[in-house]
């Protein structure tokens, strides 16, 4: 009896471990609309019979040329079935099929599912680009950029702001990779990412602002002690307070207020002020961009 129970317990334990993975796999192939589920299963059945996606893709393309809702839906879910089938066989074709599925789902007004299909197309396109060579590599990466962009807009249309922001970040990162593939150096994009994660992170921007203010505070304190900052002749300056006056000077220059009583008298201190002004304008522009994006995405 114990010899029969032990294998059963091992099987139950193994099933308990695998069940979350099986549930995820099943959820990817399950749709709330029974008609959509039926079309998807039809496509899967044909794929299993022929072990080739060509026939299913041709049917999907023919259905996409029609105007009836049923045929558009059949096209969308045939494309999805083909995309899933091709994932381990031809990533580039899988990406194209997911993208086409997104287009048909968008025609049906199913924006959330369209966004997911476009997102899958972007991921498959990027993975395919990693192993492609020549111009195909560039084309696939650019395809991924376009797919992520459409996913972003689809999720935004239904107010899925977190998903929309995720696809926006995917698109931006894909653009940077695409630029590097073309031999370009996207320094502006990388600086934008570093300072605010492409205009999405107010906290990261705030840390950069505090860091810049702290750095230039120390530099201004050093310049004053070396007599490279002198009182302005046209004003009665407030006495320089160690450390605090450096912070005050840094905040004023970074924010471009110019409410300072000391002027740089050495070319090094002048260079420090120039750099501080330029960095300040850059951070100000990034901050305005973050606020503008927050208002736009939540309006």
QUIQUISUL-V610330 format. One record per residue. N is the residue number from 1. SS is DSSP state (@ for helix, = for strand, . for the rest). PHI is phi in radians with two decimals (none if undefined). BURIAL is b if it has 16 or more other C-alpha atoms within 10 Angstrom, else e. Layout:
BEGIN
N&SS&PHI&BURIAL  N&SS&PHI&BURIAL
END
This chain:
BEGIN
1&.&none&e  2&@&-1.11&e  3&@&-1.17&e  4&@&-1.46&e  5&@&-1.28&e  6&@&-1.04&e  7&@&-1.04&e  8&@&-1.14&e  9&@&-1.11&e  10&@&-1.10&e  11&@&-1.13&e  12&@&-1.14&e  13&@&-1.13&e  14&@&-1.12&e  15&@&-1.16&e  16&@&-1.10&e  17&@&-1.27&e  18&@&-1.42&e  19&@&-1.02&e  20&@&-1.01&e  21&@&-1.19&e  22&@&-1.15&e  23&@&-1.15&e  24&@&-1.09&e  25&@&-1.08&e  26&@&-1.16&e  27&@&-1.13&e  28&@&-1.21&e  29&.&-1.91&e  30&.&-1.98&e  31&.&-2.21&e  32&.&-1.15&e  33&.&-1.43&e  34&@&-1.10&e  35&@&-1.19&e  36&@&-1.07&b  37&@&-1.07&b  38&@&-1.12&e  39&@&-1.11&b  40&@&-1.08&b  41&@&-1.16&b  42&@&-1.08&b  43&@&-1.06&b  44&@&-1.06&b  45&@&-1.08&e  46&@&-1.17&b  47&@&-1.16&b  48&@&-1.15&e  49&@&-1.25&e  50&@&-1.60&e  51&.&0.95&e  52&.&-2.59&e  53&.&-1.56&b  54&@&-1.05&e  55&@&-1.14&e  56&@&-1.14&b  57&@&-1.13&b  58&@&-1.14&e  59&@&-1.10&b  60&@&-1.07&b  61&@&-1.15&b  62&@&-1.14&e  63&@&-1.13&b  64&@&-1.14&b  65&.&-1.41&e  66&.&-1.56&e  67&.&-1.95&e  68&.&-1.32&e  69&@&-1.08&e  70&@&-1.09&e  71&@&-1.24&b  72&@&-1.13&b  73&@&-1.13&b  74&@&-1.05&b  75&@&-1.05&b  76&@&-1.04&b  77&@&-1.47&b  78&@&-1.17&b  79&@&-1.08&b  80&@&-1.11&b  81&@&-1.09&b  82&@&-1.13&b  83&@&-1.07&b  84&@&-1.14&b  85&@&-1.13&b  86&@&-1.51&b  87&.&-0.96&e  88&.&-1.74&e  89&.&-2.03&e  90&.&-2.69&e  91&@&-1.09&b  92&@&-1.11&b  93&@&-1.18&b  94&@&-1.08&b  95&@&-1.08&b  96&@&-1.08&b  97&@&-1.13&b  98&@&-1.10&b  99&@&-1.09&b  100&@&-1.12&b  101&@&-1.05&b  102&@&-1.05&b  103&@&-1.10&b  104&@&-1.22&b  105&@&-1.14&b  106&@&-1.15&b  107&@&-1.06&b  108&.&-1.42&e  109&.&1.41&e  110&.&-1.62&e  111&@&-1.21&b  112&@&-1.14&b  113&@&-1.17&b  114&@&-1.11&b  115&@&-1.07&b  116&@&-1.14&b  117&@&-1.12&b  118&@&-1.10&b  119&@&-1.09&b  120&@&-1.08&b  121&@&-1.10&b  122&@&-1.11&b  123&@&-1.13&b  124&@&-1.13&b  125&@&-1.08&b  126&@&-1.13&b  127&@&-1.13&b  128&@&-1.16&b  129&@&-1.13&b  130&@&-1.13&e  131&@&-1.86&e  132&.&-1.37&b  133&.&-2.29&e  134&.&1.17&e  135&@&-1.16&e  136&@&-1.05&e  137&@&-1.08&b  138&@&-1.14&b  139&@&-1.10&e  140&@&-1.19&b  141&@&-1.18&b  142&@&-1.15&b  143&@&-1.04&b  144&@&-1.09&b  145&@&-1.03&b  146&@&-1.14&b  147&@&-1.16&b  148&@&-1.09&b  149&@&-1.08&b  150&@&-1.19&b  151&@&-1.08&b  152&@&-0.99&b  153&@&-1.19&b  154&@&-1.11&b  155&@&-1.17&b  156&@&-1.14&b  157&@&-1.10&e  158&.&-1.84&e  159&.&1.35&e  160&.&-1.47&b  161&@&-1.18&e  162&@&-1.17&e  163&@&-1.14&b  164&@&-1.06&b  165&@&-1.16&b  166&@&-1.07&b  167&@&-1.22&b  168&@&-1.07&b  169&@&-1.17&b  170&@&-1.04&b  171&@&-1.10&b  172&@&-1.12&b  173&@&-1.11&b  174&@&-1.15&b  175&@&-1.12&b  176&@&-1.10&b  177&@&-1.08&b  178&@&-1.09&b  179&@&-1.09&b  180&@&-1.13&e  181&@&-1.09&e  182&.&-1.50&e  183&.&1.44&e  184&.&-1.65&e  185&.&-2.06&e  186&.&-1.38&e  187&@&-1.07&e  188&@&-1.09&e  189&@&-1.11&b  190&@&-1.18&e  191&@&-1.16&e  192&@&-1.10&b  193&@&-1.14&b  194&@&-1.13&e  195&@&-1.45&b  196&@&-2.68&b  197&.&0.94&b  198&.&1.06&b  199&.&1.37&b  200&.&-1.98&b  201&.&-2.04&b  202&@&-1.20&b  203&@&-1.12&e  204&@&-1.10&e  205&@&-1.08&b  206&@&-1.09&e  207&@&-1.12&e  208&@&-1.11&b  209&@&-1.07&b  210&@&-1.10&e  211&@&-1.12&e  212&@&-1.14&b  213&@&-1.07&b  214&@&-1.11&e  215&@&-1.10&e  216&@&-1.27&b  217&@&-1.05&b  218&@&-1.13&e  219&@&-1.11&b  220&@&-1.21&b  221&@&-1.11&b  222&@&-1.12&b  223&@&-1.05&b  224&@&-1.15&b  225&@&-1.18&e  226&.&-1.57&e  227&.&1.10&e  228&.&-1.68&b  229&=&-2.13&b  230&=&-2.16&b  231&=&-1.08&b  232&.&-1.29&e  233&.&-1.26&e  234&.&-1.56&e  235&.&-2.48&e  236&.&-1.67&e  237&.&-1.25&e  238&.&-1.29&e  239&.&-1.04&e  240&.&-1.27&e  241&.&-1.70&e  242&.&-0.89&e  243&.&1.21&e  244&@&-1.12&e  245&@&-1.14&b  246&@&-1.11&b  247&@&-1.12&b  248&@&-1.04&b  249&@&-1.09&b  250&@&-1.11&b  251&@&-1.09&b  252&@&-1.12&b  253&@&-1.23&b  254&@&-1.08&b  255&.&-1.53&b  256&.&1.10&e  257&.&-1.37&e  258&.&1.30&e  259&.&-1.56&e  260&.&-2.21&b  261&.&-1.84&b  262&=&-2.18&b  263&=&-2.19&b  264&=&-1.26&b  265&.&-2.00&e  266&.&-2.18&e  267&@&-1.12&e  268&@&-1.23&e  269&@&-1.16&b  270&@&-1.15&b  271&@&-1.13&e  272&@&-1.07&b  273&@&-1.12&b  274&@&-1.04&e  275&@&-1.09&e  276&@&-1.07&b  277&@&-1.11&b  278&@&-1.10&e  279&@&-1.12&b  280&@&-1.07&b  281&@&-1.12&b  282&@&-1.08&e  283&@&-1.15&b  284&@&-1.11&b  285&@&-1.11&e  286&@&-1.12&b  287&@&-1.08&b  288&@&-1.11&e  289&@&-1.10&b  290&@&-1.09&b  291&@&-1.10&e  292&@&-1.07&e  293&@&-1.17&e  294&@&-1.07&e  295&@&-1.17&e  296&@&-1.13&e  297&@&-1.30&e  298&@&-1.84&e  299&.&-1.55&e
END
